[in-house]
């Protein structure tokens, strides 16, 4: 019928809406008819209905299945359920599943796929619609892409049974993800990465099938993340590769936005969210409008309705603290592999029971007994930051923080290799790729810096920084046996400098959103100690509680190292106890003795500040400083980074340090005496780019050995004693590179030439330890002052100076046993100190620097 003159006909939009409405009404009528037939069939089988409602008669129920009153949906194909597979227990076929393509093309050996439906669903599907695990496996085999592993990302078990894959010799792994608008959590992503890598290294060349419900959002997020950690240089390229293999790719904005955010990459303009596929578009309502995704999308168990997000994690505290947990959990099996990497890099072996404990080097408290080492060996000094101790293992897929419990957590922090080349133009697929660090092991501590306001009236800001003070493994090359003087410069040249260069050139990666910054911690010559204590430490943006003295020629020694010295301010000398309190208020303090035994400290008590309930600290590791009364301790903080208290031997050493009462004045006086010795002041300080200094005993020889080779010659100490690396702990292992192990992680192999060690030692300019100053280690004959200083330590050390540090270690071990006789809680009294001797002290000109920032 034509519209009358002057009347306007229906618009195109109105016609389309009317057509959609008519189609919807037709479909609703068909659904009503099918529902009526299903009810008639149910009424005709009262016995079976009773068995289903009562759950009896041995009718098997589908694992994880839920009915949700969806019997009418399961009868959608007009077929009755086969015997043994009750229709009500299956739940509905996922929306859009029939029209969704079954699987995509392989991408790096990963095949994205929609969920296969087990044989129990066959009565709901036409023959050509079926996709059982058996049919899928056979179809992929015929296509030349056989599978050996299936990773199921759905959050239910109702679609098929695990044995439908395992019976075909296909391994099955379940990583349940909630889906809908909830992006996969970091722990599940880490588990996915680990399982894929482990399978690839152990099972050969078969493909891996990855599926969620439709094989796009959850599957795409996991595969794209894996690609970004392995072969794809950027997240944008990883996403493009997945979209090409499984069009249209990830079509939910929440997933795509989070994919870029968690990798700290800036999203390029071309990385737009594709349109929802036609097979996924929901039915129109009676007004011709599409219901929102959050209201009508079906979850894995067949439920519709408003989406309920997972409970939000506890909100982060307003202020950063050194006790904050950083990074994401990694699978326990992967942690065992990572521990083995660290042990191998340090030349360590597991204990008799296969136990792997934290191997980080631990200093000993400075005392009157070991202070003589400052005279006998060349030392450098730095401040002791009041932070949290971490080692860091850097692999290509991320950085792993290692706490004192020897637990690993992954942090998204980027570490380019020193020889990296950033692709230009950035979007060119054929441009050279940035090389990332792989198998690098650092030692350091995490601090919270309080940054001054950028403008008057602006709020102060906090920044978390990782202070690196040692490197033991560099891109697979073991460095632990090198002297500290050769390891330390590599932190700047191989770790910090590449990050700074990459940050300046890389327009894709956002360094500002990393969980922490990275800085090299500076070390100073001994004569700079007064300036360090009186000028640098007060200006630090984080807390410091003392000094660390590091030997110039020391290799990296695991666990307690008698040659690594620490001094703490008297009021900050502390012990970590396991604290327990009974209901009546009686306190108990425990220390470790042996491997697993606890030893109670009889008569010891802890004083808490007003308002603090001791019961709230029950069964926790607490750090305590010495109290004013005998046997009393003052609470400082909870050690969330530790699961065991200090050893009893450590406790005795702390008591000895408190008894000796080594004050700041005494340290400065001792160091002043040392730095006045001619053998110390005569050390050459090379100019940057000048010839390397001469080694004592080797005229004209190079001060620095080739990187990757242990320098066997050692210089004399300030008082003429020979300085040499300490041989304690499991040592004697040479420098060995590493290669990949079972899950793509490195493992130790036989020695190989160090990558990049192409120039000869004489061609290399000397790398200064701090601010262009490298001691040459020059030695002269003993003068009268040196002889007096040396004789103060006894004739034994003069006659056999080489073994001075080993003797100290032996005495230390003996004192651990008999320390209870030497130091008692009740008799501990501060020692009298002589007044400070003022004199000319040489300070290092550091221009106020406190580290090499990245």
TARAVEN-V136752 format. One record per residue. RES is the residue in one small letter. OMEGA is omega as a letter, one per 20 degrees, with the letter a starting at -180 (NA if undefined). D_FIRST is the distance of its C-alpha to the first C-alpha in Angstrom with 2 decimals. Layout:
[[RES:OMEGA:D_FIRST] [RES:OMEGA:D_FIRST]]
//
This chain:
[[x:a:0.00] [x:r:3.75] [x:r:6.50] [x:r:9.03] [x:r:12.27] [x:r:14.54] [x:a:12.25] [x:a:12.63] [x:r:10.21] [x:r:11.98] [x:r:15.07] [x:a:16.35] [x:r:18.80] [x:r:16.46] [x:a:14.44] [x:r:17.89] [x:r:19.17] [x:r:16.48] [x:r:17.20] [x:r:20.88] [x:r:20.66] [x:r:19.10] [x:r:21.82] [x:r:24.47] [x:r:23.67] [x:a:23.93] [x:r:27.24] [x:r:28.53] [x:r:27.91] [x:r:29.85] [x:r:32.60] [x:r:32.89] [x:r:33.28] [x:r:35.89] [x:r:37.70] [x:r:37.87] [x:r:39.38] [x:r:41.84] [x:r:43.00] [x:r:43.57] [x:r:45.65] [x:a:47.67] [x:a:48.38] [x:a:49.65] [x:a:52.18] [x:a:54.06] [x:a:57.23] [x:r:55.60] [x:r:53.66] [x:r:56.94] [x:r:58.59] [x:a:55.87] [x:a:55.95] [x:a:59.75] [x:a:60.18] [x:r:62.82] [x:r:63.62] [x:r:64.10] [x:a:60.43] [x:r:60.34] [x:a:58.20] [x:a:56.52] [x:r:58.43] [x:a:56.70] [x:r:53.69] [x:a:51.91] [x:a:49.60] [x:a:47.57] [x:a:45.88] [x:a:44.02] [x:a:44.58] [x:r:40.90] [x:a:40.46] [x:r:43.31] [x:a:41.82] [x:a:38.62] [x:r:39.35] [x:a:39.91] [x:r:43.62] [x:r:46.66] [x:r:49.30] [x:a:52.37] [x:a:55.68] [x:r:57.36] [x:a:54.23] [x:a:52.71] [x:a:49.05] [x:a:49.46] [x:a:52.05] [x:a:50.00] [x:a:47.39] [x:r:43.94] [x:a:43.29] [x:r:42.85] [x:r:39.33] [x:a:38.20] [x:a:41.29] [x:a:39.59] [x:a:37.65] [x:r:40.56] [x:a:42.71] [x:a:46.03] [x:a:48.45] [x:r:49.07] [x:r:51.74] [x:r:55.34] [x:a:56.37] [x:r:60.15] [x:r:60.46] [x:a:57.93] [x:r:54.84] [x:a:51.95] [x:r:50.15] [x:a:47.89] [x:r:49.72] [x:r:50.56] [x:a:49.95] [x:a:52.90] [x:r:53.06] [x:r:52.38] [x:a:48.69] [x:a:48.44] [x:r:46.96] [x:a:43.94] [x:r:43.24] [x:a:42.46] [x:a:45.32] [x:a:43.82] [x:a:43.05] [x:r:46.61] [x:r:48.88] [x:r:52.15] [x:a:55.22] [x:r:56.80] [x:a:53.83] [x:r:53.47] [x:a:57.18] [x:a:57.27] [x:r:54.21] [x:r:55.78] [x:r:59.10] [x:r:57.63] [x:r:55.93] [x:r:59.38] [x:a:58.92] [x:a:60.87] [x:r:60.98] [x:a:64.07] [x:r:62.81] [x:r:59.72] [x:a:59.15] [x:a:56.80] [x:r:55.29] [x:a:53.20] [x:a:54.34] [x:r:54.44] [x:a:56.13] [x:a:53.44] [x:r:51.86] [x:r:54.89] [x:a:58.63] [x:a:61.06] [x:r:62.97] [x:r:59.98] [x:a:60.92] [x:r:64.66] [x:r:65.19] [x:r:64.11] [x:r:66.72] [x:a:64.17] [x:a:65.32] [x:r:63.03] [x:r:63.00] [x:r:60.96] [x:a:60.14] [x:r:57.76] [x:a:55.38] [x:r:53.08] [x:a:50.16] [x:a:46.88] [x:a:47.67] [x:a:51.43] [x:r:53.14] [x:r:56.08] [x:a:59.39] [x:a:62.26] [x:r:64.48] [x:r:61.93] [x:r:61.40] [x:r:65.18] [x:r:65.39] [x:a:62.68] [x:a:64.53] [x:a:67.83] [x:r:66.63] [x:a:65.03] [x:a:68.17] [x:r:70.49] [x:a:68.64] [x:a:68.56] [x:a:72.29] [x:a:73.28] [x:r:70.81] [x:a:70.35] [x:a:67.34] [x:a:64.71] [x:r:61.40] [x:r:60.33] [x:r:57.01] [x:r:55.54] [x:r:52.61] [x:r:50.92] [x:a:47.69] [x:r:45.52] [x:a:48.26] [x:a:47.00] [x:r:48.09] [x:r:51.32] [x:a:52.20] [x:r:51.39] [x:a:53.41] [x:a:56.43] [x:r:56.35] [x:r:55.80] [x:r:58.69] [x:r:60.88] [x:a:60.12] [x:r:60.87] [x:a:64.24] [x:a:65.17] [x:a:63.77] [x:a:61.11] [x:a:62.65] [x:r:59.87] [x:r:57.22] [x:r:54.54] [x:r:55.69] [x:r:55.98] [x:r:52.39] [x:a:51.21] [x:r:53.16] [x:a:51.62] [x:r:48.07] [x:a:48.72] [x:a:50.05] [x:a:47.32] [x:i:44.11] [x:a:42.82] [x:r:46.10] [x:a:46.59] [x:r:43.21] [x:a:44.38] [x:a:45.65] [x:a:48.40] [x:a:49.98] [x:r:49.84] [x:a:51.22] [x:r:54.03] [x:r:54.89] [x:a:55.82] [x:a:57.42] [x:r:59.84] [x:r:61.05] [x:r:61.52] [x:r:59.49] [x:a:57.41] [x:a:53.81] [x:a:52.84] [x:a:49.55] [x:a:48.23] [x:a:48.68] [x:r:45.20] [x:a:43.66] [x:r:41.11] [x:r:37.65] [x:a:37.43] [x:a:36.84] [x:a:33.50] [x:a:35.35] [x:a:36.71] [x:a:33.58] [x:r:33.13] [x:r:30.08] [x:r:27.62] [x:a:27.77] [x:r:24.98] [x:r:24.26] [x:a:23.95] [x:r:27.48] [x:r:30.39] [x:a:33.46] [x:a:36.61] [x:a:39.05] [x:a:41.85] [x:a:40.01] [x:a:38.52] [x:a:40.64] [x:r:42.76] [x:a:46.49] [x:r:48.77] [x:r:49.47] [x:a:45.84] [x:r:45.68] [x:r:42.74] [x:a:42.78] [x:a:44.23] [x:r:46.55] [x:a:50.18] [x:r:52.26] [x:r:55.82] [x:a:58.56] [x:r:59.44] [x:r:62.92] [x:a:65.61] [x:r:65.21] [x:r:67.62] [x:a:70.56] [x:a:70.40] [x:r:73.51] [x:r:74.41] [x:r:77.53] [x:r:79.59] [x:a:78.77] [x:r:75.01] [x:a:73.62] [x:r:72.23] [x:a:70.08] [x:a:68.14] [x:r:69.69] [x:a:70.23] [x:a:70.74] [x:r:74.25] [x:r:74.73] [x:r:73.86] [x:r:76.33] [x:r:79.05] [x:r:78.33] [x:r:78.32] [x:r:81.63] [x:r:83.12] [x:a:82.09] [x:r:83.85] [x:a:86.94] [x:a:87.14] [x:a:86.81] [x:a:89.68] [x:a:91.89] [x:r:91.65] [x:r:91.83] [x:r:90.45] [x:a:92.87] [x:a:94.54] [x:a:91.67] [x:a:89.06] [x:r:88.38] [x:a:86.95] [x:a:87.78] [x:a:86.97] [x:a:89.15] [x:r:88.97] [x:a:92.27] [x:r:93.75] [x:r:96.39] [x:a:99.49] [x:r:100.77] [x:r:103.37] [x:r:106.83] [x:a:110.41] [x:a:110.84] [x:r:108.03] [x:r:108.12] [x:r:110.76] [x:r:108.02] [x:r:106.93] [x:a:110.34] [x:a:110.45] [x:r:107.02] [x:a:104.65] [x:r:101.87] [x:a:98.89] [x:r:97.42] [x:r:94.00] [x:r:92.75] [x:a:91.77] [x:r:88.23] [x:a:87.37] [x:r:84.20] [x:a:82.90] [x:r:84.33] [x:q:81.92] [x:a:82.30] [x:r:79.25] [x:a:78.30] [x:r:75.91] [x:a:73.89] [x:a:71.09] [x:r:68.45] [x:r:69.82] [x:a:72.89] [x:r:74.49] [x:a:76.54] [x:a:79.54] [x:a:81.08] [x:r:84.53] [x:a:83.25] [x:r:82.40] [x:a:78.74] [x:r:76.06] [x:a:72.85] [x:r:70.53] [x:r:69.74] [x:r:67.25] [x:a:69.79] [x:r:69.88] [x:r:73.16] [x:r:72.99] [x:a:75.93] [x:a:78.40] [x:a:77.49] [x:r:73.75] [x:a:71.61] [x:a:68.33] [x:r:65.53] [x:i:64.72] [x:a:61.98] [x:a:60.82] [x:a:57.72] [x:a:59.52] [x:a:59.54] [x:a:62.62] [x:r:64.70] [x:a:67.79] [x:r:67.21] [x:r:69.02] [x:a:71.75] [x:r:72.11] [x:r:75.26] [x:a:75.78] [x:r:78.68] [x:a:80.21] [x:a:82.12] [x:r:82.95] [x:a:84.94] [x:a:84.35] [x:a:83.41] [x:r:80.33] [x:r:80.89] [x:r:78.82] [x:r:79.49] [x:a:79.17] [x:r:77.95] [x:r:79.01] [x:a:76.35] [x:a:74.96] [x:r:75.32] [x:a:77.18] [x:r:75.40] [x:a:73.16] [x:r:73.35] [x:a:75.47] [x:r:73.76] [x:r:74.66] [x:r:74.49] [x:a:75.37] [x:r:77.55] [x:a:79.13] [x:a:82.65] [x:r:83.72] [x:r:87.47] [x:r:87.91] [x:a:86.31] [x:a:87.43] [x:a:84.92] [x:r:83.15] [x:r:80.43] [x:a:82.31] [x:a:85.80] [x:a:88.13] [x:a:90.00] [x:a:91.67] [x:r:95.08] [x:r:95.07] [x:a:96.96] [x:a:94.97] [x:r:95.85] [x:r:93.78] [x:a:90.89] [x:a:90.29] [x:a:89.38] [x:r:86.71] [x:a:84.70] [x:a:84.11] [x:a:83.78] [x:a:81.73] [x:a:79.67] [x:a:79.41] [x:r:79.35] [x:r:76.50] [x:r:74.36] [x:r:75.08] [x:a:74.28] [x:r:71.03] [x:r:69.97] [x:a:70.55] [x:a:68.56] [x:a:65.91] [x:a:62.71] [x:a:60.85] [x:a:63.14] [x:a:63.76] [x:a:67.39] [x:a:67.10] [x:r:65.18] [x:a:67.71] [x:r:69.40] [x:r:72.72] [x:a:74.44] [x:a:77.26] [x:r:80.65] [x:r:84.02] [x:a:86.77] [x:r:89.79] [x:a:93.36] [x:r:96.37] [x:a:100.01] [x:a:102.39] [x:r:103.77] [x:a:100.33] [x:r:100.53] [x:r:101.74] [x:r:98.89] [x:a:96.44] [x:a:97.59] [x:a:98.13] [x:a:95.41] [x:a:92.68] [x:r:92.24] [x:a:91.93] [x:a:89.17] [x:r:87.11] [x:r:83.59] [x:a:84.10] [x:r:86.95] [x:a:90.05] [x:r:92.79] [x:a:95.47] [x:r:96.32] [x:r:95.95] [x:a:98.65] [x:r:97.49] [x:a:99.99] [x:a:99.63] [x:a:100.41] [x:r:99.01] [x:r:96.63] [x:a:93.84] [x:a:95.52] [x:r:93.40] [x:a:93.85] [x:a:96.90] [x:a:98.66] [x:r:102.06] [x:r:101.89] [x:a:98.69] [x:r:99.81] [x:r:98.03] [x:r:99.39] [x:r:97.68] [x:a:98.54] [x:a:100.85] [x:a:98.42] [x:r:95.71] [x:a:97.77] [x:r:95.78] [x:r:95.46] [x:a:92.39] [x:r:93.07] [x:a:91.26] [x:r:91.35] [x:r:91.50] [x:r:92.26] [x:r:93.25] [x:r:92.01] [x:r:95.33] [x:r:94.80] [x:a:97.24] [x:r:96.18] [x:r:96.54] [x:a:96.23] [x:r:95.97] [x:r:96.47] [x:r:96.05] [x:a:99.11] [x:a:98.87] [x:a:95.48] [x:a:93.92] [x:r:96.62] [x:r:96.45] [x:a:99.57] [x:r:99.78] [x:a:101.46] [x:r:103.90] [x:a:104.29] [x:r:101.51] [x:r:99.10] [x:r:96.13] [x:r:95.78] [x:r:92.25] [x:r:91.24] [x:r:90.92] [x:r:87.72] [x:a:87.21] [x:r:87.41] [x:a:89.39] [x:a:87.52] [x:r:84.31] [x:a:86.05] [x:r:87.17] [x:r:86.96] [x:r:85.91] [x:a:87.60] [x:r:88.86] [x:a:90.69] [x:r:93.80] [x:a:96.42] [x:r:100.07] [x:a:100.94] [x:r:103.97] [x:r:105.65] [x:r:106.97] [x:a:104.39] [x:r:101.55] [x:a:98.35] [x:a:95.67] [x:r:92.00] [x:a:90.02] [x:r:86.66] [x:r:84.89] [x:r:84.82] [x:a:81.33] [x:a:81.91] [x:r:84.79] [x:r:85.07] [x:r:88.88] [x:r:91.64] [x:r:94.26] [x:a:97.00] [x:r:100.34] [x:r:101.90] [x:r:99.48] [x:a:100.37] [x:r:104.06] [x:r:103.45] [x:r:101.59] [x:r:104.51] [x:r:106.92] [x:r:104.88] [x:a:104.94] [x:a:108.67] [x:r:109.37] [x:r:107.48] [x:a:106.68] [x:r:105.65] [x:r:103.92] [x:a:107.30] [x:r:108.89] [x:a:106.16] [x:r:106.45] [x:r:110.23] [x:a:110.13] [x:r:107.63] [x:r:109.70] [x:a:112.71] [x:a:110.79] [x:r:109.30] [x:a:112.78] [x:a:114.14] [x:a:114.88] [x:r:113.13] [x:a:109.93] [x:a:110.21] [x:r:111.13] [x:a:107.82] [x:r:106.14] [x:a:102.73] [x:r:101.09] [x:r:99.05] [x:a:95.41] [x:r:95.51] [x:a:99.29] [x:r:101.33] [x:a:101.10] [x:a:103.94] [x:r:106.89] [x:r:107.21] [x:r:110.53] [x:r:112.72] [x:a:110.70] [x:r:111.66] [x:a:108.95] [x:a:106.60] [x:r:102.96] [x:a:102.17] [x:r:98.85] [x:r:98.42] [x:r:95.53] [x:a:92.31] [x:r:92.00] [x:a:95.78] [x:r:98.08] [x:a:100.73] [x:r:103.90] [x:a:106.13] [x:a:106.22] [x:r:107.73] [x:r:110.46] [x:a:109.59] [x:a:110.71] [x:r:114.06] [x:r:114.74] [x:r:113.44] [x:r:111.35] [x:r:107.67] [x:r:105.69] [x:a:102.50] [x:a:102.94] [x:r:102.90] [x:a:101.62] [x:r:98.74] [x:a:97.42] [x:a:98.02] [x:r:99.41] [x:r:96.03] [x:r:95.38] [x:a:92.25] [x:r:89.68] [x:a:86.14] [x:r:83.28] [x:a:80.48] [x:r:77.43] [x:a:77.97] [x:a:75.88] [x:r:72.85] [x:r:72.98] [x:a:75.56] [x:r:78.86] [x:a:82.06] [x:r:85.57] [x:a:86.90] [x:a:89.97] [x:r:90.84] [x:r:89.15] [x:a:89.54] [x:a:87.84] [x:r:84.70] [x:a:85.33] [x:a:89.13] [x:a:89.81] [x:a:92.25] [x:a:95.84] [x:a:97.20] [x:r:99.22] [x:a:96.16] [x:r:94.27] [x:a:94.76] [x:r:95.80] [x:a:92.97] [x:r:94.17] [x:a:93.91] [x:r:93.33] [x:r:93.00] [x:a:94.87] [x:r:97.84] [x:r:99.03] [x:r:102.50] [x:a:104.62] [x:a:106.60] [x:a:109.85] [x:r:112.96] [x:r:116.50] [x:r:119.74] [x:r:120.18] [x:a:121.67] [x:a:123.49] [x:r:120.44] [x:a:118.51] [x:r:121.50] [x:a:121.72] [x:a:118.03] [x:a:118.27] [x:r:121.45] [x:a:119.80] [x:r:117.76] [x:a:120.78] [x:a:122.62] [x:a:120.41] [x:r:117.46] [x:a:119.69] [x:a:121.14] [x:a:117.78] [x:a:115.05] [x:a:112.58] [x:a:112.14] [x:a:111.78] [x:r:108.12] [x:r:108.50] [x:r:111.43] [x:r:109.28] [x:a:106.65] [x:r:109.31] [x:r:110.82] [x:r:107.40] [x:r:106.80] [x:a:110.25] [x:r:109.64] [x:a:106.45] [x:a:108.67] [x:a:111.51] [x:a:109.51] [x:r:109.88] [x:a:113.62] [x:a:113.21] [x:r:110.64] [x:r:110.38] [x:a:107.92] [x:a:110.67] [x:a:112.86] [x:a:110.20] [x:r:111.37] [x:r:110.40] [x:r:112.90] [x:a:114.69] [x:r:113.38] [x:r:115.40] [x:a:114.15] [x:r:111.96] [x:a:113.86] [x:r:112.31] [x:r:112.45] [x:a:110.62] [x:a:107.41] [x:a:105.22] [x:r:101.51] [x:r:98.63] [x:a:96.70] [x:r:93.17] [x:r:91.68] [x:a:90.26] [x:r:88.15] [x:r:87.43] [x:r:85.62] [x:a:83.61] [x:r:80.04] [x:NA:77.16]]
//
